[in-house]
Amino acid sequence: MSSELRTRTIVGILLVFLASAGLYFGGFFFWLLLVIAGVLMQGEWADLAGATPEHRRLSMFAVSVPLALLCPLAAGVSWTAFTLMVAAFFFVALITRSLRLAMGVFYVCVPVMALIFLRQQEPDNFGLLLAFWALALVWATDIGAYFSGRAIGGPKLARRVSPSKTWAGLGGGVLAALVLGFVLHRFAGLPIQLAAASGLLAVAAQLGDLLESAMKRRAGVKDSGSLLPGHGGVMDRLDGVATAAPLAALLYLFLVFS
């Protein structure tokens, strides 16, 4: 095994361990893990948006305010936290005069709110299932897209944005997500409506991947950062989660109120 592959494998295992521990324990630990990831993602978003170091720090501070309020010991997921998120958006936009930089506030805070909201559902094992579903679907989509794309190839999905992605890869990712959803329904009790909608989350995850790819292409960089050896930046690992998690929360709310 090469040194680069060994490093990538070790970091990957550590990331899976941290994510699994956060999911299992929930509460304060899950919130802290998401907040750290969120603030780091905002820093990478700022770099891709071409922000100055001063504006980068300001935007990271701005997102930390609504994220801090999401703490289970504070307000948690509430209208107050949502209001502070909107206020943070306008604060960054007005001070930096960069709408693109300010959009990072929503990119970071909305998925964090969604994941905390799903994880806090009662009973605790059901909240764990919902949050795991939202995260694992992204992993399944990536794996399904990778193998089907390599095996089948064919027309490109978005050649100018991400030349390696194909329609076959998207189809494989959707199929893998549906399989996971129905496995969770059969063996863990995931509501059938959510299992059937898993394909939509796969599409959302791929759109998140394409969004980050477009930003990196515009910035002229290969990765969003270098914090994770062999993996790039935090955004490189969570770009699909950023778009899939909010949709997962919306689907669950629709199920509850329908």
Sequence and secondary structure as in RCSB ss.txt:
>XXXX:A:sequence
MSSELRTRTIVGILLVFLASAGLYFGGFFFWLLLVIAGVLMQGEWADLAGATPEHRRLSMFAVSVPLALLCPLAA
GVSWTAFTLMVAAFFFVALITRSLRLAMGVFYVCVPVMALIFLRQQEPDNFGLLLAFWALALVWATDIGAYFSGR
AIGGPKLARRVSPSKTWAGLGGGVLAALVLGFVLHRFAGLPIQLAAASGLLAVAAQLGDLLESAMKRRAGVKDSG
SLLPGHGGVMDRLDGVATAAPLAALLYLFLVFS
>XXXX:A:secstr
  HHHHHHHHHHHHHHHHHHHHHHH HHHHHHHHHHHHHHHHHHHHHHTT  HHHHHHHHHHHHHHHHHTSTTTT
 SSHHHHHHHHHHHHHHHHHH  HHHHHHHHHHHHHHHHHHHHHT SSHHHHHHHHHHHHHHHHHHHHHHHHHHH
HH  SEEETTTEEEEEHHHHHHHHHHHHHHHHHHHHHH   HHHHHTHHHHHHHHHHHHHHHHHHHHHHT SSS 
SSBTTTB HHHHHHHHHHHHHHHHHHHHHHHH 
